Amino acid sequence: MVAPQRIGNPRSARTATQTRIVKNTRARYNGIVRVTAGLLVSLAALMLYVLLQSNATGLSYALDKAQARRDALLEQTARLDDKIAQASSEERLAAIASKLHMRDAQTFAVVRIEAPKLVAKTKFPALDAIIAWF
């Protein structure tokens, strides 16, 4: 007959059963956890893609709006340039001058403006005021 073997450490025998139960329970849910983690990662990637696409779409709309505004401003600038050219045309100015009975000058006068005299400043403001009186 075979002699019964004695367990060297009874505590490890008791915890072995608990360890086996926990391991089997975790193994039961391991597939669900992996599928859920995979779905969460793919959902996060999808949400990032949607976020980037919405940002690109918003930038595209902003660019179109800016280009439309630029085109409108260029058109307005062209219209205003035409008005300026029309208002400053020589024919129009000549017509206005004739209505005001204006004519070309017969003589020209030359006016010379002297450069202002520089006054030397001293280190004492009170002395400058006295010098300015004289």
C-alpha positions in Angstrom: 0.0 0.0 0.0 1.0 3.5 -0.7 1.7 5.6 2.3 -0.2 8.9 2.5 1.9 11.9 1.7 2.0 14.7 4.0 1.5 18.2 2.7 4.4 20.3 3.5 2.6 23.6 3.8 -1.1 23.4 4.5 -1.6 27.2 3.9 -0.5 26.9 0.3 -3.0 24.0 -0.2 -5.9 26.2 1.1 -4.9 29.2 -1.1 -4.4 27.0 -4.1 -8.1 26.3 -4.3 -8.9 30.0 -4.0 -6.3 30.9 -6.6 -7.8 28.3 -9.0 -11.3 29.7 -8.5 -10.1 33.3 -9.1 -8.1 32.3 -12.1 -11.1 30.4 -13.6 -13.4 33.4 -12.9 -11.0 35.8 -14.6 -10.6 33.4 -17.5 -14.4 33.4 -18.0 -14.5 37.2 -18.3 -11.2 37.6 -20.2 -12.8 37.4 -23.6 -15.4 40.0 -22.8 -12.8 42.3 -21.4 -10.7 42.0 -24.5 -13.6 42.6 -26.9 -14.7 45.6 -24.8 -11.2 47.0 -24.8 -10.9 46.5 -28.6 -14.3 48.2 -29.1 -13.2 51.2 -26.9 -9.9 51.6 -28.8 -11.7 51.5 -32.1 -14.4 53.9 -30.8 -11.7 56.3 -29.6 -10.0 56.1 -33.1 -13.4 56.8 -34.8 -14.1 59.7 -32.5 -10.7 61.2 -33.2 -11.3 60.8 -37.0 -14.7 62.5 -36.7 -13.2 65.3 -34.6 -10.4 65.9 -37.2 -12.9 65.8 -40.1 -15.2 68.3 -38.4 -12.2 70.6 -37.8 -11.1 70.4 -41.4 -14.7 71.1 -42.6 -14.9 74.1 -40.3 -11.6 75.4 -41.7 -12.9 74.9 -45.2 -16.0 76.9 -44.5 -13.9 79.7 -42.9 -11.6 79.7 -46.0 -14.5 80.0 -48.4 -16.0 82.8 -46.3 -12.7 84.7 -46.3 -12.3 84.2 -50.1 -15.8 85.5 -50.7 -15.1 88.5 -48.4 -11.8 89.2 -50.3 -13.6 89.0 -53.6 -16.3 91.4 -52.4 -13.6 93.8 -51.2 -11.7 93.6 -54.5 -14.9 94.4 -56.4 -15.6 97.4 -54.0 -12.0 98.6 -54.4 -12.4 98.5 -58.2 -15.6 100.5 -58.0 -14.1 103.1 -55.7 -11.0 103.4 -57.9 -13.3 104.0 -60.9 -15.1 106.7 -58.9 -11.8 108.3 -57.9 -10.6 108.3 -61.5 -13.9 109.8 -62.7 -13.8 112.5 -60.0 -10.2 113.5 -60.7 -10.5 113.4 -64.5 -9.1 116.6 -66.2 -12.3 117.1 -68.2 -14.4 117.1 -65.1 -12.0 119.5 -63.3 -11.9 121.8 -66.3 -15.7 121.9 -66.4 -15.9 122.8 -62.7 -13.2 125.4 -63.1 -15.1 127.0 -66.0 -18.3 127.1 -64.0 -16.4 128.9 -61.2 -14.9 131.3 -63.8 -11.4 130.1 -63.0 -8.5 130.4 -65.5 -4.9 129.5 -65.6 -2.5 131.8 -63.7 -0.7 134.5 -65.8 2.1 135.0 -63.4 3.7 132.8 -60.8 5.0 134.0 -57.5 8.0 132.3 -55.7 8.0 132.5 -52.0 11.1 131.7 -50.0 10.7 130.6 -46.4 13.7 131.1 -44.1 14.8 128.3 -41.9 13.9 128.9 -38.2 16.7 130.2 -36.1 18.0 127.7 -33.6 18.2 128.9 -30.0 21.0 127.4 -28.0 19.7 125.9 -24.8 21.6 126.2 -21.6 21.6 123.9 -18.6 19.6 126.3 -16.7 15.9 126.7 -17.7 15.6 130.0 -15.8 18.4 131.5 -17.8 16.7 130.4 -21.0 13.6 132.3 -20.0 15.6 135.4 -19.3 17.4 135.1 -22.7 14.1 134.7 -24.5 13.0 138.2 -23.1 15.9 139.8 -24.9 
